[in-house]
C-alpha cells in the first residue's frame, strides 16, 4: 500500500469518526427511575431533571428521591457510553490501541 492511499484512508476514517461523534453529541439520552427522569446530551451534559413522584415529598422520602435521581443519572450516562461504543468502538479495535 502506498503512502497516498494510507493517508487517504486515515483522512476518511477521521471524517467518519468526526461525523459519528457529532451525531452522538446531538442526541439526547434519557435515564429513568421510578421517581425521577434525567436527560443528558451525548456530551454528557445534564440538560434536564424531572421529578416524577406526585404530591408532597415527606422528609423520610428525601433519601429515596436522591437515590432515584442517582439511578436515573447512571442510566442515562450508561446509554451515552453504549452509543459511543456502538458507533466508535470499531475504530478503536481497527487501530489496535494506537489511540
VMD Tcl script that draws the C-alpha trace (Angstrom):
set ca {
  {0.00 0.00 0.00}
  {1.44 3.36 -0.91}
  {1.59 6.37 1.38}
  {-1.08 8.34 -0.52}
  {-3.61 5.54 -0.15}
  {-2.77 5.20 3.53}
  {-3.21 8.94 4.09}
  {-6.49 8.94 2.16}
  {-7.81 6.08 4.31}
  {-6.72 7.86 7.51}
  {-8.47 11.07 6.42}
  {-11.65 9.17 5.56}
  {-11.56 7.42 8.93}
  {-11.11 10.78 10.69}
  {-14.11 12.23 8.82}
  {-16.21 9.17 9.72}
  {-15.23 9.39 13.39}
  {-15.97 13.13 13.49}
  {-19.38 12.61 11.86}
  {-20.36 9.84 14.27}
  {-19.17 11.84 17.28}
  {-21.25 14.82 16.11}
  {-24.29 12.52 15.80}
  {-23.77 11.27 19.35}
  {-23.24 14.81 20.68}
  {-26.53 15.94 19.08}
  {-28.51 13.07 20.63}
  {-30.37 13.31 23.94}
  {-30.22 10.34 26.30}
  {-32.96 9.84 28.89}
  {-32.41 7.96 32.12}
  {-35.32 6.95 34.33}
  {-36.07 5.58 37.71}
  {-39.37 5.19 39.48}
  {-39.37 8.77 40.80}
  {-37.04 10.69 38.50}
  {-36.09 11.25 34.88}
  {-32.95 12.97 33.60}
  {-31.82 13.99 30.14}
  {-28.17 14.23 29.12}
  {-26.66 15.29 25.84}
  {-24.23 12.99 24.06}
  {-21.52 15.23 25.52}
  {-22.66 14.03 28.97}
  {-24.02 17.46 29.85}
  {-27.07 17.45 32.11}
  {-29.98 19.08 30.30}
  {-32.98 18.38 32.49}
  {-34.15 16.72 35.70}
  {-37.81 15.82 36.19}
  {-39.32 14.60 39.44}
  {-41.99 12.04 38.52}
  {-43.35 11.47 42.03}
  {-46.57 13.38 42.51}
  {-47.52 15.10 45.71}
  {-45.52 16.28 48.64}
  {-42.26 14.55 49.41}
  {-42.04 13.66 53.06}
  {-38.83 14.18 54.99}
  {-38.12 10.43 55.12}
  {-38.56 10.18 51.34}
  {-35.78 12.67 50.52}
  {-33.11 9.96 50.63}
  {-35.20 7.74 48.38}
  {-35.62 10.60 45.90}
  {-31.88 11.26 45.94}
  {-31.26 7.57 45.21}
  {-33.81 7.64 42.39}
  {-32.11 10.66 40.80}
  {-28.76 8.89 41.06}
  {-30.20 5.78 39.39}
  {-31.64 7.88 36.55}
  {-28.31 9.66 36.03}
  {-26.40 6.38 35.87}
  {-28.98 5.00 33.44}
  {-28.64 7.97 31.06}
  {-24.84 8.03 31.18}
  {-24.63 4.31 30.52}
  {-26.77 4.89 27.41}
  {-24.32 7.55 26.22}
  {-21.40 5.17 26.80}
  {-23.16 2.34 24.92}
  {-23.86 4.63 21.96}
  {-20.24 5.77 21.86}
  {-19.10 2.14 21.94}
  {-21.64 1.16 19.25}
  {-20.68 3.96 16.87}
  {-16.98 4.40 17.60}
  {-15.84 1.12 19.15}
  {-14.97 -0.43 15.79}
  {-12.47 2.34 15.13}
  {-10.62 1.63 18.35}
  {-10.42 -2.07 17.54}
  {-9.22 -1.46 14.00}
  {-6.44 0.82 15.22}
  {-5.17 -1.84 17.66}
  {-4.78 0.55 20.56}
  {-2.97 3.32 18.68}
  {-5.26 5.89 20.32}
}
mol new
graphics top color blue
foreach p $ca { graphics top sphere $p radius 0.5 }
foreach p [lrange $ca 0 end-1] q [lrange $ca 1 end] { graphics top cylinder $p $q radius 0.2 }
display resetview
